[in-house]
Amino acid sequence: MPPSAFVWVTHQVAATRWLKAEVAARAPHLKFAFARPGLTTFKADRADQVGPRVEVPTSFARAWGLSLGRADAADAALALAAPHLRRPLRLHVFERDVDVPVDEQDAAVRGTRAAAVEATLRAAAPADAFHAEPRAVAGDLVLDVVVPHAGEPDEPWLIGLHAHDDHHGPWPGGVGHVPPPPEAPSRAWCKIEEALRWADLEPAPGDVAVELGASPGGASYAMLCRGVTVYGIDPGEMAPACLDFTGPHGNRFVHLHMPAAEVPKAALPRQYQWLLNDVNLAPMVALRYIERFVALAHGGLRGAILTLKLNDDGVFAALPRLRERIAKLGAPRIRYTQLPSHRSEVVAILQW
Ligand SMILES: C[S@@+](CC[C@H](N)C(=O)[O-])C[C@H]1O[C@@H](n2cnc3c(N)ncnc32)[C@H](O)[C@@H]1O
């Protein structure tokens, strides 16, 4: 079989146009090939420019890899995978996004096609073809099987391959939607939980976080439940789930009930390990605050999860400048993605 020159990316449906524009600008050797909702493929000028370790430079990719081709049944999918089955593969079967916010989809339907296809593949494959667990670890080769959303008609599946490293989310599709517990004050709970899982980050109990734009408190509540003390900055009101929280680790919530620009240095802890941003301001404005609160952490930061509102083409056009400014925050590792729970936004995840 000649080496594949095709790569695939899965992403939110609404971002397709921006994703294609960004790849055209940043990776001119990748030419748009074909797209299905939530899935876009590119053909490299030469096959030796791509492989299972391919990176697709875009802020919108949630998962990506080399395309092996399309298949409409388990036998055909396994035939495409066969040359790579010298050792057990990690199997990631997942559904493409649809253009309906994930919290408005039927939770009893979403995921059922992926589960059925995975069962068929496992039943048809040799016993030792796939690891049993889905979570990828560094060095794994992952067989990606991208299927249509369970609420859509069936279509041929995209069969892909990627070498797992810490650029990729470790779960099928990078990360799936994480549904919120009933008491979560807002859907921002999902955004934080999905970001932590995609980036494989674990806040430690006893850590301290500062959140810009914390009201009503979904993201803060997620961090509180992980044992983190949270300083939430917002002129808006916070939910009792945050205000009344007392954690098993003695961690608690502190409401700095004011706009970010008015927070005095003395109101903050001397060091904090996490910075979250979710203000509903233009990213260029939000970045001014982010820059100040990175400096005020006095070098203690381990991670920052910065949600950037991407409401229109103007903000998309400013993305290269935004990325430059975020690069100057000094984190050695910066990744971008758009999570299942996102709407018109992307997240920059920084690690020190
Ligand atoms: C999308 S909501 C945040 C949701 C929140 N992170 C959660 O977990 O529920 C955006 C918030 O940004 C806040 N905000 C807007 N401008 C702000 C500023 N200058 N300083 C602090 N918060 C601000 C708004 O009051 C609003 O509550």
The ligand as an SDF file (V2000), in Angstrom:
LIG
                    3D

 27 29  0  0  0  0  0  0  0  0999 V2000
  -19.0850   33.4640   30.6130 C   0  0  0  0  0  0  0  0  0  0  0  0
  -19.3220   34.2850   32.1200 S   0  0  0  0  0  0  0  0  0  0  0  0
  -18.3110   33.3750   33.2020 C   0  0  0  0  0  0  0  0  0  0  0  0
  -18.8150   32.0290   33.5870 C   0  0  0  0  0  0  0  0  0  0  0  0
  -18.0510   31.4630   34.7590 C   0  0  0  0  0  0  0  0  0  0  0  0
  -16.6570   31.2470   34.4420 N   0  0  0  0  0  0  0  0  0  0  0  0
  -18.6300   30.2150   35.3170 C   0  0  0  0  0  0  0  0  0  0  0  0
  -17.8540   29.2930   35.5340 O   0  0  0  0  0  0  0  0  0  0  0  0
  -19.8240   30.1520   35.5690 O   0  0  0  0  0  0  0  0  0  0  0  0
  -18.4240   35.7520   31.9050 C   0  0  0  0  0  0  0  0  0  0  0  0
  -18.2650   36.5620   33.1560 C   0  0  0  0  0  0  0  0  0  0  0  0
  -17.2740   37.5470   32.9340 O   0  0  0  0  0  0  0  0  0  0  0  0
  -17.5490   38.5890   33.8320 C   0  0  0  0  0  0  0  0  0  0  0  0
  -16.7840   39.7880   33.4900 N   0  0  0  0  0  0  0  0  0  0  0  0
  -16.9430   40.6020   32.4190 C   0  0  0  0  0  0  0  0  0  0  0  0
  -16.0340   41.6050   32.4930 N   0  0  0  0  0  0  0  0  0  0  0  0
  -15.3090   41.4080   33.6150 C   0  0  0  0  0  0  0  0  0  0  0  0
  -14.2370   42.0930   34.2310 C   0  0  0  0  0  0  0  0  0  0  0  0
  -13.7310   43.2100   33.6850 N   0  0  0  0  0  0  0  0  0  0  0  0
  -13.7260   41.5990   35.3730 N   0  0  0  0  0  0  0  0  0  0  0  0
  -14.2290   40.4740   35.9210 C   0  0  0  0  0  0  0  0  0  0  0  0
  -15.2530   39.7780   35.3870 N   0  0  0  0  0  0  0  0  0  0  0  0
  -15.7840   40.2410   34.2530 C   0  0  0  0  0  0  0  0  0  0  0  0
  -19.0560   38.7580   33.7140 C   0  0  0  0  0  0  0  0  0  0  0  0
  -19.5700   39.4090   34.8490 O   0  0  0  0  0  0  0  0  0  0  0  0
  -19.5220   37.3110   33.5920 C   0  0  0  0  0  0  0  0  0  0  0  0
  -19.9670   36.8140   34.8290 O   0  0  0  0  0  0  0  0  0  0  0  0
  1  2  1  0
  2  3  1  0
  2 10  1  0
  3  4  1  0
  4  5  1  0
  5  6  1  0
  5  7  1  0
  7  8  2  0
  7  9  1  0
 10 11  1  0
 11 12  1  0
 11 26  1  0
 12 13  1  0
 13 14  1  0
 13 24  1  0
 14 15  1  0
 14 23  1  0
 15 16  2  0
 16 17  1  0
 17 18  1  0
 17 23  2  0
 18 19  1  0
 18 20  2  0
 20 21  1  0
 21 22  2  0
 22 23  1  0
 24 25  1  0
 24 26  1  0
 26 27  1  0
M  CHG  2   2   1   9  -1
M  END
$$$$
